[in-house]
Structure formats: structure tokens, C-alpha cells
Amino acid sequence: MSTWGILGCGTIANEMAATFQKMGHEIYGVANRTPEKAEKFADKYGVKHVFKTYEEMLADENIDIIYVATPHSMHYENMKQAVNAGKHILCEKAITVNAAQLEEVLKLAEKKHVVVREAMTISHMPLYKKLKERIKEGAIGKTKMVQVNFGSNKGYDSTNRFFALEAAGGALLDIGVYALSAVRSFMSKQPNEIVSQVRFAPTGSDEQATILLKNKDQQMATIALSMHSKQPKRIMISLEKGYIEVYEFPRGQKATIVDAVTGKQTVIEKGNTENALYYEMCDMEEAVRNQDASHLNLEYTKDVMDMMNNMIGPIGMLLAECGAGVMFAISTVIFIAILAIN
């Protein structure tokens, strides 16, 4: 097994550490901006080493993989440091705040011969691997349309990371990345036409959005996101001869396939929602062990970042220079943008 270090001690880091503990896999080290928080984290999960700084953790030659669980506004700098130190990286979503940042990190990773991948559950859940097999068999035909809903009711707080610009807050980077990853997983090509409509919070972050997508194979998708209204976390894949429906899709373990002619329902269960982060951990360790990360869908990650870059029309180009937060701060009106990605 690989030796892991965890950067950050927030909610998702605690969930990952609990997964390590449950599976009997030790965590070698932890680092956090607040050392006291790292100490408590280490006591809770039996972490062997507490590092006073991130740089100190990266200097430890015993660590193979860094799990980056900091706010996504910090991922770019955190990953660059880790790659330069020769560490493999499993980074929480959104992996960066724009495509240019991701491209730079990946080029550096290639130079340093390390694996960098996003901790996107959709890429790791056994259910989705099984569904893709069923679609490939051809019995239910080709994918024509994908619909995704993801809504949470977050109490508005300008200092909360969900709405704070300095933390690159907003629906797109926080929950939209799941929806876009799901859409890309079931489309044959990256969408090249994007229509988006956005409602902004007082901070300037995006609190609600609807998105329409189409690719060159004429496959279409619709996405509805909200930070202020509860929706089912649902994906529906419409095919020529039926449709597939998955609830709680980010960590889905059960899907229903409905025959378009007979209405017959076939339920497929694969994997376990509770083990979502374990699947991420196992896939990452396999990639590092075999020096082959082709099964971790890097192309989908890059496509999703490209889609987000182009989501908000011409002003979205500012993402490449100043990041999502500043872009949303400048953009203070609701607008619709249509972009063709060449």
C-alpha cells in the first residue's frame, strides 16, 4: 500500500480519514493551516505524524500520495508544490478553478512523472462502470439526452465558502462539477455548445444556474443547480430504447433501467455509497502502483474544466486570468451566453 499524507482537516478530509480508519489503512501524516486542528485530527484518526507546515510534510520522503482537501481556491498552489516535491496527488473537486491552472499542473506532473487525479466519485463508483458496460452492449441503444438535478438549501452567509468570492464559492464550482462530470461521462464527445442562465448571490457568486449543452454527435444535456432550493440529486440518461435513472447520483449505488416499449424496469445495484471514498483511494493506489492512471478519466476532468471556463460567455474568459471569484464579482447581472468551442 502507498503512504498517504492529508492536507486540510475539513469535513471531506475527516470523511476520508474515517474511510482509511474503517479499512484498516494508516495515514502517515497530516498538515493544516491551524496546527492545533491538525493535532486533534491526528488524535482522532491515529495519524502517525503531524507536520507544522505543508512544506515540512512535502519534504518527508516516506509520503507517496498527498490527498488535497483544502478549499478549491487553494488547489492550484497546493498541487504545484506537491508535484514539485515529487508527490502523487488525489485532489478534491473542483480540481482547479479554471482550465489553465489544471493544464499547468498536469504539464508539470508529466515532467515530474507523478500521477495527478481528481477525487470525483462519479469516476470511481462501481455502478457507473457497470452502466457504461450495459450501454456499450447496445441493447438500450445510444445516448440521446442527459438530465441532471442537484440542489441544496444553504443558509446565506457571505463569509461561508459556498458564497465567498475569495474561496471561489458558488454553485458551479461546488456542486456543478458533479453534474458536469456526470454529463460528460455519458456523452460520446465534449459538449461544444453551451447555454447558461445564472442567478447571483449578493456576494457576486453564482447561487443558482441552469445549463443546456450539446455536442457534435447531437447529444444534449440539461442541468439545474441551486444553493437555495432542495432538489433530488438525480441523473437521467435517455437512450434510443429506454432510459436510466439514478438518485443520489454523486455516490450512486442503484440505477433503474426502463424499457421504452414495454415499461419493464430493471434494477442494477453495484458498489456501496458508504464506500465512495474507499473506491477513490483504491483506484489511486492502483494507478500509482502500476504507473498507469488511464482508468481515472483524466480527459473527462479536463473537459469539465473547459466547459466551466466557457459557461458564462465572453466574460468567462476572465477565468483564465483571475479565477472564478473575480469573474463572478465583475459579472453582476443575469445573462445568457452561447459559446461554440472549436
C-alpha positions as CSV (number, residue, x, y, z in Angstrom):
1,M,0.0,0.0,0.0
2,S,1.0,3.6,-0.6
3,T,1.9,6.0,2.1
4,W,-0.5,8.9,2.3
5,G,-0.4,12.5,3.7
6,I,-3.5,14.6,4.1
7,L,-3.6,18.3,3.5
8,G,-6.5,20.0,5.2
9,C,-8.7,19.0,8.1
10,G,-12.2,20.0,7.0
11,T,-15.3,17.9,6.5
12,I,-14.2,15.9,3.5
13,A,-10.8,15.3,5.0
14,N,-12.5,13.8,8.1
15,E,-14.6,11.6,5.9
16,M,-11.6,10.4,4.0
17,A,-9.7,9.7,7.3
18,A,-12.7,7.8,8.7
19,T,-12.6,5.7,5.5
20,F,-8.9,4.9,6.0
21,Q,-9.6,4.0,9.6
22,K,-12.6,1.8,8.6
23,M,-10.5,0.0,6.1
24,G,-7.5,-0.5,8.4
25,H,-5.2,1.7,6.4
26,E,-3.0,4.0,8.3
27,I,-2.5,7.7,7.5
28,Y,1.2,8.6,7.7
29,G,0.8,12.4,8.1
30,V,-1.4,15.5,8.2
31,A,-0.9,19.2,7.8
32,N,-3.2,22.1,8.2
33,R,-3.0,25.9,8.3
34,T,-4.0,25.6,12.0
35,P,-1.6,23.2,13.7
36,E,-3.9,22.7,16.7
37,K,-6.6,21.4,14.3
38,A,-4.1,19.0,12.8
39,E,-3.2,17.7,16.2
40,K,-6.9,17.0,17.1
41,F,-7.3,15.4,13.6
42,A,-4.3,13.1,14.2
43,D,-5.5,12.1,17.7
44,K,-9.0,11.2,16.3
45,Y,-7.8,9.1,13.4
46,G,-4.5,7.7,14.7
47,V,-2.3,9.7,12.2
48,K,1.4,9.0,12.8
49,H,2.9,12.4,12.1
50,V,1.6,16.0,12.5
51,F,3.5,18.5,10.3
52,K,3.7,22.1,11.4
53,T,3.7,23.2,7.7
54,Y,2.8,21.9,4.3
55,E,6.4,22.3,3.2
56,E,7.5,20.1,6.1
57,M,5.1,17.3,5.0
58,L,6.2,17.5,1.4
59,A,9.9,17.2,2.5
60,D,9.2,13.8,4.0
61,E,10.4,11.1,1.6
62,N,8.2,8.5,3.1
63,I,5.0,10.0,1.7
64,D,3.9,8.7,-1.7
65,I,0.5,10.4,-2.2
66,I,-0.9,13.7,-1.0
67,Y,-4.7,13.9,-0.6
68,V,-5.5,17.6,-1.1
69,A,-8.6,18.6,0.9
70,T,-8.2,22.3,1.1
71,P,-10.8,24.8,-0.4
72,H,-10.7,24.6,-4.2
73,S,-9.3,28.1,-4.5
74,M,-6.1,26.8,-3.0
75,H,-5.8,23.6,-5.0
76,Y,-3.6,25.1,-7.8
77,E,-0.9,26.2,-5.5
78,N,-1.1,23.2,-3.2
79,M,-0.8,20.8,-6.2
80,K,2.1,22.7,-7.8
81,Q,4.0,22.4,-4.5
82,A,3.3,18.7,-4.2
83,V,4.2,17.9,-7.8
84,N,7.5,19.8,-7.5
85,A,8.2,17.7,-4.4
86,G,7.6,14.5,-6.5
87,K,4.4,13.5,-4.8
88,H,1.4,11.9,-6.4
89,I,-1.9,13.8,-5.9
90,L,-5.5,12.9,-5.3
91,C,-7.2,16.3,-5.2
92,E,-10.7,17.1,-4.1
93,K,-13.2,18.7,-6.6
94,A,-13.2,21.1,-8.2
95,I,-9.6,20.2,-9.0
96,T,-8.8,23.8,-10.0
97,V,-10.9,27.0,-10.6
98,N,-10.0,27.1,-14.4
99,A,-8.6,25.1,-17.2
100,A,-5.4,27.0,-17.5
101,Q,-4.5,26.1,-13.9
102,L,-5.2,22.4,-14.5
103,E,-3.2,22.4,-17.7
104,E,-0.1,23.9,-16.0
105,V,-0.3,21.4,-13.1
106,L,-0.7,18.4,-15.5
107,K,2.3,19.5,-17.6
108,L,4.4,19.8,-14.5
109,A,3.2,16.3,-13.3
110,E,4.2,14.8,-16.6
111,K,7.6,16.3,-16.3
112,K,8.0,15.0,-12.7
113,H,6.5,11.6,-13.6
114,V,3.7,11.7,-11.0
115,V,0.0,11.0,-11.1
116,V,-2.5,13.8,-10.5
117,R,-6.2,13.0,-10.4
118,E,-9.4,14.4,-9.2
119,A,-11.3,12.8,-6.3
120,M,-14.5,12.7,-8.3
121,T,-16.8,9.9,-7.0
122,I,-18.5,9.5,-10.4
123,S,-15.2,8.3,-11.9
124,H,-14.8,5.7,-9.2
125,M,-18.2,4.3,-8.2
126,P,-18.7,0.7,-9.5
127,L,-22.3,1.5,-10.6
128,Y,-21.2,3.8,-13.3
129,K,-18.6,1.4,-14.6
130,K,-21.4,-1.2,-14.8
131,L,-23.8,1.2,-16.6
132,K,-21.3,2.1,-19.2
133,E,-20.8,-1.6,-19.9
134,R,-24.6,-2.0,-20.4
135,I,-24.8,0.9,-22.7
136,K,-21.8,-0.4,-24.7
137,E,-23.6,-3.7,-25.2
138,G,-26.1,-1.8,-27.3
139,A,-29.4,-3.3,-26.0
140,I,-30.8,0.0,-24.9
141,G,-29.4,2.0,-27.8
142,K,-27.3,5.1,-28.0
143,T,-27.4,8.0,-25.6
144,K,-29.5,10.9,-26.8
145,M,-30.0,13.2,-23.8
146,V,-28.9,13.5,-20.2
147,Q,-30.7,15.4,-17.4
148,V,-29.2,16.3,-14.1
149,N,-30.6,18.0,-10.9
150,F,-28.6,18.9,-7.9
151,G,-30.0,21.3,-5.3
152,S,-29.2,22.2,-1.7
153,N,-30.7,24.7,0.7
154,K,-27.8,26.5,2.1
155,G,-28.4,29.4,4.5
156,Y,-26.9,32.5,3.0
157,D,-23.7,33.7,4.7
158,S,-21.3,36.0,2.9
159,T,-18.4,34.5,4.8
160,N,-19.3,30.9,4.1
161,R,-17.2,29.1,1.5
162,F,-20.3,28.4,-0.5
163,F,-20.8,32.1,-1.2
164,A,-17.4,33.7,-0.5
165,L,-15.6,35.0,-3.6
166,E,-12.2,34.6,-2.0
167,A,-12.9,30.9,-1.7
168,A,-14.2,30.7,-5.3
169,G,-17.6,29.9,-4.0
170,G,-20.8,29.3,-6.0
171,A,-22.9,26.5,-7.3
172,L,-20.9,25.8,-10.4
173,L,-17.6,25.0,-8.7
174,D,-19.1,23.3,-5.7
175,I,-22.0,21.2,-7.0
176,G,-21.9,21.9,-10.7
177,V,-18.7,20.0,-11.1
178,Y,-20.6,16.8,-10.1
179,A,-23.3,17.4,-12.6
180,L,-20.9,18.3,-15.5
181,S,-18.8,15.2,-14.7
182,A,-21.9,13.0,-14.8
183,V,-23.0,14.6,-18.1
184,R,-19.6,14.1,-19.7
185,S,-19.4,10.5,-18.5
186,F,-22.4,9.6,-20.7
187,M,-21.8,11.8,-23.7
188,S,-19.6,10.5,-26.6
189,K,-17.8,13.8,-27.0
190,Q,-17.3,17.0,-25.0
191,P,-20.2,19.5,-25.5
192,N,-19.3,22.2,-27.9
193,E,-22.4,24.4,-27.5
194,I,-23.3,25.7,-24.0
195,V,-26.2,27.9,-22.9
196,S,-26.3,29.0,-19.3
197,Q,-28.5,31.2,-17.2
198,V,-27.3,32.4,-13.8
199,R,-28.7,34.0,-10.6
200,F,-26.1,35.7,-8.5
201,A,-25.9,36.0,-4.7
202,P,-25.2,39.4,-3.1
203,T,-21.5,38.4,-2.9
204,G,-21.4,38.0,-6.7
205,S,-21.1,34.2,-6.5
206,D,-23.5,32.1,-8.6
207,E,-26.2,30.7,-6.3
208,Q,-28.4,29.2,-9.0
209,A,-27.9,28.1,-12.6
210,T,-29.5,26.2,-15.5
211,I,-27.3,24.9,-18.2
212,L,-28.0,23.4,-21.7
213,L,-25.3,21.5,-23.6
214,K,-25.0,19.9,-27.0
215,N,-22.0,18.1,-28.6
216,K,-21.1,17.3,-32.2
217,D,-22.9,14.0,-32.1
218,Q,-26.1,16.0,-31.4
219,Q,-26.4,14.6,-27.9
220,M,-27.9,17.1,-25.5
221,A,-28.0,17.7,-21.7
222,T,-29.8,19.9,-19.2
223,I,-28.5,20.7,-15.7
224,A,-30.3,22.5,-12.9
225,L,-28.2,23.7,-9.9
226,S,-29.2,25.6,-6.8
227,M,-27.7,26.5,-3.4
228,H,-31.1,27.8,-2.2
229,S,-33.6,25.1,-3.1
230,K,-33.6,21.4,-2.4
231,Q,-33.7,19.1,-5.4
232,P,-33.2,15.4,-5.8
233,K,-29.6,14.5,-6.7
234,R,-30.8,12.8,-9.9
235,I,-29.4,11.9,-13.3
236,M,-31.5,10.5,-16.1
237,I,-29.8,9.1,-19.2
238,S,-32.3,9.0,-22.2
239,L,-31.4,6.4,-24.8
240,E,-32.9,5.2,-28.0
241,K,-34.7,2.2,-26.4
242,G,-35.1,3.3,-22.8
243,Y,-33.8,5.4,-20.0
244,I,-31.6,5.1,-17.0
245,E,-32.4,6.8,-13.7
246,V,-30.0,7.2,-10.7
247,Y,-30.9,9.1,-7.5
248,E,-28.2,10.4,-5.1
249,F,-26.0,10.2,-8.2
250,P,-22.7,11.6,-6.9
251,R,-22.3,8.4,-4.9
252,G,-24.9,6.3,-6.7
253,Q,-25.2,2.6,-5.9
254,K,-28.5,1.8,-7.6
255,A,-29.9,2.5,-11.1
256,T,-33.2,1.7,-12.7
257,I,-33.3,0.9,-16.5
258,V,-36.8,1.4,-18.0
259,D,-37.6,-0.2,-21.4
260,A,-39.2,2.4,-23.6
261,V,-41.6,0.0,-25.3
262,T,-42.7,-2.4,-22.5
263,G,-42.1,-0.2,-19.5
264,K,-40.3,-3.0,-17.8
265,Q,-37.9,-1.9,-15.1
266,T,-34.6,-3.5,-14.4
267,V,-32.7,-2.5,-11.2
268,I,-28.9,-2.6,-11.2
269,E,-27.1,-2.4,-7.9
270,K,-23.3,-2.2,-7.8
271,G,-21.0,-0.9,-5.1
272,N,-21.9,0.9,-1.9
273,T,-22.5,4.6,-1.3
274,E,-20.8,4.4,2.1
275,N,-17.6,3.2,0.4
276,A,-17.4,6.0,-2.2
277,L,-14.1,7.4,-0.8
278,Y,-12.6,3.9,-0.5
279,Y,-13.1,3.4,-4.2
280,E,-11.3,6.6,-4.8
281,M,-8.4,5.6,-2.6
282,C,-8.1,2.1,-4.2
283,D,-8.2,3.5,-7.7
284,M,-5.5,6.0,-6.9
285,E,-3.3,3.4,-5.2
286,E,-3.7,1.1,-8.3
287,A,-2.7,4.0,-10.6
288,V,0.5,4.8,-8.5
289,R,1.4,1.1,-8.1
290,N,1.1,0.4,-11.9
291,Q,2.2,3.8,-13.0
292,D,-1.0,3.8,-15.2
293,A,-3.8,6.1,-14.4
294,S,-5.7,5.6,-17.7
295,H,-8.7,4.3,-15.8
296,L,-9.2,7.5,-13.8
297,N,-10.7,9.5,-16.7
298,L,-8.3,12.5,-16.8
299,E,-9.8,13.5,-20.2
300,Y,-13.2,14.0,-18.5
301,T,-11.7,16.1,-15.8
302,K,-10.1,18.4,-18.4
303,D,-13.3,18.6,-20.4
304,V,-15.3,19.6,-17.4
305,M,-12.8,22.4,-16.6
306,D,-13.1,23.5,-20.2
307,M,-16.9,23.5,-20.0
308,M,-16.8,25.6,-16.8
309,N,-14.4,28.1,-18.4
310,N,-16.8,28.6,-21.2
311,M,-20.0,28.5,-19.2
312,I,-20.5,32.2,-18.8
313,G,-19.9,33.6,-22.3
314,P,-17.1,36.1,-23.2
315,I,-16.7,37.4,-19.7
316,G,-15.9,33.8,-18.7
317,M,-12.6,34.2,-20.5
318,L,-11.5,36.2,-17.4
319,L,-11.3,32.9,-15.6
320,A,-8.1,32.2,-17.3
321,E,-6.5,35.3,-15.8
322,C,-8.1,36.0,-12.5
323,G,-10.1,32.9,-11.3
324,A,-13.8,32.2,-10.8
325,G,-14.3,34.5,-7.8
326,V,-13.2,37.7,-9.5
327,M,-15.1,36.8,-12.7
328,F,-18.4,36.5,-10.7
329,A,-17.7,39.7,-8.9
330,I,-17.4,41.6,-12.2
331,S,-20.5,39.8,-13.6
332,T,-23.4,41.3,-11.6
333,V,-26.3,40.7,-13.9
334,I,-28.1,37.6,-15.1
335,F,-27.3,36.8,-18.7
336,I,-27.4,34.0,-21.3
337,A,-24.3,33.1,-23.2
338,I,-23.9,30.7,-26.1
339,L,-20.4,29.5,-27.0
340,A,-19.2,27.2,-29.7
341,I,-15.9,25.5,-28.6
342,N,-13.8,24.8,-31.6
